[in-house]
Amino acid sequence: MIDAVHWMLSAGIIAAAVMALKGRDLLASVIYLSAMSLMLSLEFYLLQAPDVAIAEAAVGTGLSTAIYIAAIKKTERMEHEGT
């Protein structure tokens, strides 16, 4: 049972990472990166490393997401319809 959870979490982590890399919208990529970090912290917790899980959840999911979103808000969109 627990092996199935590990496999599903691993697949979710990989899928979120690929979506973050392939995304054309920066805000959506940051959200996918945050979801990947949240699943990674859950994986750490299941691997009986709660201190690492808490650090990953706080820094990876919370702080870095806030910093990325603040940086995106300070930039301008320079996208053109034809390209």
Secondary structure, 3 states (H helix, E strand, C coil): CHHHHHHHHHHHHHHHHHHHHHCCCHHHHHHHHHHHHHHHHHHHHHCCCHHHHHHHHHHHHHHHHHHHHHHHHCCCCCCCCCC
